[in-house]
Amino acid sequence: VRDAVGWQAAGSVAVAAILNPVLKNAFQVPRPEGEHLVKASGWGFPSGHAMSAAAFFLVAAIGLMVVVKSRLARAAIAAGAAVCVILIGISRIYLGVHSLVDVIAGWGAGLAVGFATIAAAQLLRSWALRQLKPH
């Protein structure tokens, strides 16, 4: 289970990394004007950091919550993942490289990627189990 969660989380980040530039080029929304505290180039919408964080932490948290029995521990995992995703998004706004809309769009796209990764893994697992059954 642990290896499967790791592969799913890595896969979700890989998909987000491939999809983000496609979305940026499709929308072509510039970054906020003004001083940036870090160097950033290219289009701003959606935030790639917010997108990757949402995809990774969703998949990792759900994968961990499936194997953890304690309700308190599951709640802590969900809360910890949410806090990480929120802080990463806020940091992008603070640094001046994204607007709130960029970050919210990144979160939405990341959640979509994360849920799609989980669904694809479930379908692949079901297919593999059917292949292993004697006919």
TORSEMAR-713287 format. One record per atom (N, C-alpha, C): x, y, z; residue in three letters. Coordinates in pm, whole numbers, plus 50000, padded with zeros to 5 digits. Layout:
! TORSEMAR-713287
XYZALA ...
//
This chain:
! TORSEMAR-713287
500844988050000VAL 500005000050000VAL 500875012550000VAL 501925012450086ARG 502795024250097ARG 503435027649963ARG 503925017449891ASP 504545019949761ASP 503535025249662ASP 502315019749665ALA 501265024349573ALA 500935038949598ALA 500845043049722VAL 500555057049755VAL 501685065949705VAL 502915061749724GLY 504055069449677GLY 504045071249526GLY 503765060449454TRP 503705061349308TRP 502545070049263TRP 501405068949331GLN 500265077349294GLN 500565092049319GLN 501175095049433ALA 501505108949466ALA 502515114449365ALA 503535106549334ALA 504525110849234ALA 503875112649097ALA 502995103349063GLY 502285104348935GLY 501425116748926GLY 500765120249036SER 499915132149035SER 500755144749015SER 501925145249075VAL 502815156849057VAL 503335157248913VAL 503665145748857ALA 504135145248719ALA 503055150148622ALA 501825145748643VAL 500725150148557VAL 500525165248573VAL 500555170148696ALA 500415184548720ALA 501525192348651ALA 502755187148656ALA 503895193948594ALA 503765194348442ALA 503135184448384ILE 502925184248239ILE 501735193048201ILE 500675192348279LEU 499445199748248LEU 499565214748274LEU 500335218848375ASN 500395232948412ASN 500875241948298ASN 501975238848230PRO 502385247648120PRO 501365247948006PRO 500665236847986VAL 499625236547883VAL 498525246547918VAL 498115246548045LEU 497085255948091LEU 497605270348084LEU 498835272548130LYS 499405286048126LYS 499425291547983LYS 499835283447887ASN 499885287747748ASN 498495289547689ASN 497535281747735ALA 496165283147685ALA 495535296247734ALA 495765299847860PHE 495135311847917PHE 495975324447899PHE 497285323347903GLN 498215334447884GLN 497875346747971GLN 497705344348099VAL 497445355148195VAL 498785359248256VAL 499145372148246PRO 500425376348301PRO 500455375848454PRO 501655375448506ARG 501825375948651ARG 501495389948702ARG 501235391148832PRO 500955404448886PRO 502125414048861PRO 501785426548837GLU 502835436648819GLU 503345440748956GLU 504505446748956GLY 505085451149082GLY 506285442849119GLY 506745445049241GLU 507945438449289GLU 507655423949326GLU 508505415149275HIS 508435400949311HIS 509615398149405HIS 509355391149513LEU 510425388049608LEU 511325376749560LEU 510885369449459VAL 511695359149396VAL 511555360849245VAL 512495355249172LYS 512455356249027LYS 511385346648973LYS 510515351848889ALA 509495343548826ALA 509295348548684ALA 509145339348592SER 508925343348453SER 507775335148396SER 507335339048281GLY 506255331748215GLY 504885336148265GLY 503905329348219TRP 502515332548255TRP 502235328848399TRP 501235335148458GLY 500955333048599GLY 499795323848631GLY 498895321848536PHE 497645314648563PHE 497645301148494PHE 497395290448569PRO 497245288948713PRO 498605287148781PRO 498635288748912SER 499865287048988SER 500305272348984SER 501505270048934GLY 502035256348928GLY 502355250749066GLY 502845259249157HIS 503145254549292HIS 501845250549363HIS 500815258649351ALA 499535255449414ALA 498935242749353ALA 499075241349223MET 498535229649153MET 499235216849196MET 500565217149196SER 501325205249235SER 501105201749382SER 501045211949467ALA 500815209449610ALA 499465203049634ALA 498425208249568ALA 497085202649587ALA 497035188249539ALA 497625185549422ALA 497615171849368ALA 498365162349461ALA 499575166249501PHE 500395157549585PHE 499755154949720PHE 499395165649792PHE 498905163849928PHE 497535157049931PHE 496705158949829LEU 495425151749823LEU 495675136649813LEU 496495132849717VAL 496755118549695VAL 497465112449815VAL 498465119249868ALA 499215113949982ALA 498305112850105ALA 497505122950131ALA 496635122750249ALA 495585111750238ALA 494935110750124ILE 493915100250108ILE 494565086450118ILE 495735084850058GLY 496425072050068GLY 496765068350210GLY 497195078050289LEU 497505075350430LEU 496235073050511LEU 495205080750483MET 493965079650561MET 493295066050541MET 493525059750427VAL 492935046550401VAL 493495035950495VAL 494775037250530VAL 495405026950613VAL 495405030250762VAL 495115042650797VAL 495115046650938VAL 493725044050996VAL 493675037751112LYS 492395034151172LYS 491805045251260LYS 492635052651327SER 492195062751422SER 491545074651351SER 490345078251396ARG 489665089951339ARG 490455102651365ARG 491045103551483LEU 491835115251517LEU 493065116351426LEU 493715105151401ALA 494885105251313ALA 494485108851170ALA 493355103651122ARG 492885107150987ARG 492565121950978ARG 491945127451082ALA 491645141751084ALA 492935149951084ALA 493935145351158ALA 495215152451163ALA 495905151951027ALA 495835140850959ILE 496425139550826ILE 495745149150730ILE 494415149250730ALA 493665158150641ALA 493965172850672ALA 493985176250800ALA 494265190050839ALA 495685194050802ALA 496635185150827GLY 498025188150792GLY 498205190250643GLY 497575181850563ALA 497665183350417ALA 497035196550373ALA 495875199650428ALA 495195212150392ALA 496025224250429ALA 496625224050547VAL 497465235250592VAL 498655237050497VAL 499295226050460CYS 500435226950368CYS 500025233150234CYS 498905228550179VAL 498435233650051VAL 498105248550062VAL 497415252350168ILE 497045266350188ILE 498285275150204ILE 499235270750286LEU 500435278650308LEU 501275280350180LEU 501335269950101ILE 502065271049974ILE 501385281249883ILE 500065280849877GLY 499345290649796GLY 499535304849846GLY 499415306649976ILE 499605319950036ILE 501025325050011ILE 501995316150016SER 503385320349994SER 503565325849853SER 502875320449755ARG 502985325049618ARG 502425339249603ARG 501355342049677ILE 500775355549676ILE 501715365049749ILE 502215360949865TYR 503125369249944TYR 504365373049864TYR 504895363449789LEU 506095365949710LEU 505815375049590LEU 504545377449562GLY 504165386549455GLY 504145380449316GLY 504305367249307VAL 504385360849176VAL 503045355449126VAL 502015355749213HIS 500685351149174HIS 499615359549242HIS 498475360149176SER 497295366349237SER 496485355349306SER 495505359549385LEU 494635349849452LEU 493935340949349LEU 493525346649237VAL 492835338849133VAL 493765328149076VAL 495035331749054ASP 496015321949005ASP 496115310049100ASP 496175313049229VAL 496345302649331VAL 495085294049341VAL 493925300149344ILE 492675292449352ILE 492525283449231ILE 492855288649112ALA 492795280248991ALA 493795268749001ALA 494975271449055GLY 495965260849074GLY 495455250149168GLY 494835254549277TRP 494265244749371TRP 493195236249302TRP 492315242749228GLY 491245235349161GLY 491795225349060GLY 492745229748980ALA 493345220748881ALA 494105209348950ALA 494785212649060GLY 495515202449134GLY 494595192049196GLY 493475196549250LEU 492495187049305LEU 491955178049195LEU 491685183949078ALA 491195175948965ALA 492225165448925ALA 493485169448917VAL 494555160048883VAL 494675149248990VAL 494615153149117GLY 494715143449226GLY 493605133149222GLY 492365137949208PHE 491225128549202PHE 491305119749078PHE 491735125448965ALA 491885117448843ALA 492965106848860ALA 494045110248929THR 495115100648955THR 494605089149042THR 493845092449145ILE 493275082149233ILE 492325073149154ILE 491465079249071ALA 490515071448991ALA 491255062348893ALA 492285067648827ALA 493055059648732ALA 493745047948803ALA 494265050348922ALA 494925039648998ALA 493905028849037ALA 492705033049075GLN 491645023349110GLN 491275014848988GLN 491115021348873LEU 490775013948751LEU 491885004248712LEU 493115008848722LEU 494255000148689LEU 494344988348785LEU 494114990948913ARG 494134980249013ARG 493034969948984ARG 491824974748953SER 490704965648922SER 491004957348798SER 491544963848696TRP 491894956748573TRP 492944946048601TRP 493984949548679ALA 495054940048710ALA 494514928048788ALA 493624930648881LEU 493044919548958LEU 492204910448869LEU 491484915948773ARG 490704907748680ARG 491624899248594ARG 492794904548557GLN 493734897148473GLN 494344885248549GLN 494444886748683LEU 495054876248763LEU 494094864848794LEU 492784867248782LYS 491794856748810LYS 491834846248701LYS 491734833548742PRO 491684822948640PRO 490374823948561PRO 490454821348433HIS 489264822448348HIS 488544809448340HIS 
//
